[in-house]
């Protein structure tokens, strides 16, 4: 029973790591219904230090999502879209001590069967999407998504699409 609970807990943690946590902030004085067109802020996007292939994936996903929200790409946009990224290496060390003895935690256990230590490494990434009022040149909305990245080229499209979709689900902001 203990093993079943620990395995279930491990998979629960693993599944929690695969989702994207999102947050957004915006200028509460802005009427977002006025924005109908957008373009990418090329000089800002050119500075992002990720591969050109990943930039294309992000741009394509943003295009797809903004179009689905009824916005149109334009040479004279209402909104400029910029993005930037951060990445950091995460290391998780977990020690499980399953067996008889004095219980959980550090210390001496005379029956050390079933003890297990695991080390996992993964890349944690953050994607920020900025929406800028093109006329005023002011940031009016920023979305942020944080989650686990992948190096598997077959899964990158899916992971990037999940990041972008979940971030832009919060645009336009709902006034309370």
C-alpha positions as a printed Julia matrix, in Angstrom:
176×3 Matrix{Float64}:
   0.0    0.0     0.0
   2.86   2.38    0.87
   4.51   1.72   -2.49
   1.25   2.39   -4.31
   0.78   5.69   -2.5
   4.35   6.78   -3.17
   4.14   5.85   -6.85
   0.82   7.71   -7.15
   2.35  10.73   -5.43
   5.36  10.62   -7.78
   3.12  10.6   -10.89
   1.02  13.39   -9.43
   4.16  15.48   -9.02
   5.31  14.59  -12.52
   2.0   15.64  -14.04
   2.03  18.88  -12.06
   5.41  19.7   -13.58
   4.09  19.37  -17.11
   1.52  22.16  -16.94
   2.08  25.84  -17.55
   1.42  28.31  -14.74
   0.18  31.63  -16.09
  -0.32  35.13  -14.82
  -1.08  38.47  -16.43
  -1.13  42.14  -15.61
  -2.66  45.05  -17.47
  -3.4   48.77  -17.44
  -6.88  48.99  -15.9
  -7.59  52.32  -17.63
  -7.34  50.85  -21.13
 -10.39  49.87  -23.2
  -9.17  46.66  -24.86
 -12.17  46.45  -27.22
 -10.61  49.21  -29.35
  -7.74  46.97  -30.5
  -8.52  45.12  -33.73
  -5.13  44.75  -35.45
  -1.63  43.71  -34.45
   1.93  43.33  -35.69
   5.08  41.93  -34.18
   7.65  44.27  -32.64
  10.55  43.01  -34.77
  13.4   44.9   -33.11
  12.38  43.52  -29.69
  11.89  39.96  -30.92
  15.27  40.0   -32.72
  16.96  40.45  -29.31
  15.43  37.3   -27.8
  18.19  34.76  -27.2
  16.57  31.54  -28.37
  16.89  29.6   -31.61
  15.29  31.02  -34.73
  13.23  27.84  -34.99
  11.77  28.37  -31.52
  11.09  32.03  -32.38
   9.14  30.88  -35.44
   7.18  28.42  -33.29
   6.26  31.16  -30.83
   5.35  33.65  -33.58
   3.2   31.08  -35.35
   1.37  30.18  -32.14
   0.78  33.85  -31.28
  -0.5   34.47  -34.84
  -2.86  31.52  -34.61
  -4.19  32.52  -31.18
  -4.66  36.22  -31.98
  -6.46  35.35  -35.22
  -8.78  33.02  -33.31
  -9.6   35.98  -31.02
 -10.7   38.02  -34.06
  -7.63  40.24  -34.4
  -6.0   40.82  -37.78
  -2.34  41.21  -38.67
  -1.7   44.65  -40.17
   1.02  47.0   -41.43
  -0.65  49.77  -39.39
  -1.46  47.92  -36.16
  -3.31  48.96  -33.03
  -1.12  46.58  -30.98
   2.54  45.67  -31.15
   3.42  42.24  -29.82
   6.77  41.52  -28.23
   8.0   38.53  -26.26
  11.01  37.47  -24.29
  12.1   34.35  -22.46
  14.03  33.15  -19.43
  15.37  29.68  -18.8
  16.96  28.01  -15.8
  18.11  24.52  -14.92
  16.18  22.82  -12.09
  17.58  19.98  -10.02
  15.25  17.99   -7.76
  16.59  15.52   -5.21
  14.06  13.25   -3.53
  14.8   10.68   -0.86
  12.21   8.05   -0.11
  12.74   5.69    2.81
  10.21   2.91    2.71
  10.55   0.24    5.34
  10.57  -0.43    9.05
  12.32   1.83   11.46
  11.8    5.15   13.12
   9.66   6.67   10.37
  10.21   9.36    7.78
  13.07  11.79    7.79
  16.78  11.74    8.31
  18.46   9.46   10.79
  19.32   5.88   11.45
  17.11   3.1    10.21
  18.16  -0.45   11.12
  16.07  -1.94    8.32
  17.24   0.12    5.32
  15.47  -1.93    2.68
  13.53   0.09    0.15
  15.38   3.38    0.57
  15.65   5.29   -2.69
  17.15   8.59   -3.74
  16.31  10.12   -7.11
  17.84  13.12   -8.83
  16.08  14.74  -11.77
  17.22  17.65  -13.91
  15.05  19.66  -16.24
  14.8   23.11  -17.78
  12.23  25.5   -16.38
  11.25  28.25  -18.8
   9.28  31.46  -18.66
   7.68  33.12  -21.67
   6.54  36.74  -21.41
   4.21  38.19  -24.03
   3.89  41.98  -24.11
   1.1   43.88  -25.85
   1.99  47.49  -26.57
  -0.37  50.28  -27.65
   1.13  51.13  -31.06
  -0.01  54.78  -31.0
   1.12  55.6   -27.46
   4.11  53.21  -27.42
   3.06  52.03  -23.92
   2.87  48.56  -22.46
  -0.8   47.83  -21.78
  -0.83  44.07  -21.12
   1.73  41.45  -20.14
   1.2   37.73  -19.88
   3.62  35.3   -18.3
   3.78  31.52  -18.53
   6.14  29.28  -16.61
   6.64  25.56  -17.11
   8.92  22.7   -18.04
  10.7   22.91  -21.39
  11.59  20.06  -23.7
  14.52  19.43  -26.01
  12.51  16.81  -27.95
  11.96  18.44  -31.36
   8.79  16.37  -31.87
   7.21  17.86  -28.74
   8.43  21.47  -29.02
   5.49  22.62  -31.18
   3.04  21.18  -28.66
   4.81  22.67  -25.61
   5.19  26.13  -27.16
   1.58  26.13  -28.32
   0.48  25.24  -24.78
   2.54  28.12  -23.33
   1.17  30.69  -25.82
  -2.44  29.48  -25.69
  -2.61  29.47  -21.89
  -0.99  32.9   -21.63
  -3.24  34.5   -24.25
  -6.37  32.91  -22.74
  -6.11  35.82  -20.3
  -6.35  38.41  -23.11
  -8.4   40.53  -23.26
  -8.72  40.94  -19.52
 -12.19  40.58  -18.05
 -13.21  43.64  -16.08
 -14.84  42.9   -12.75
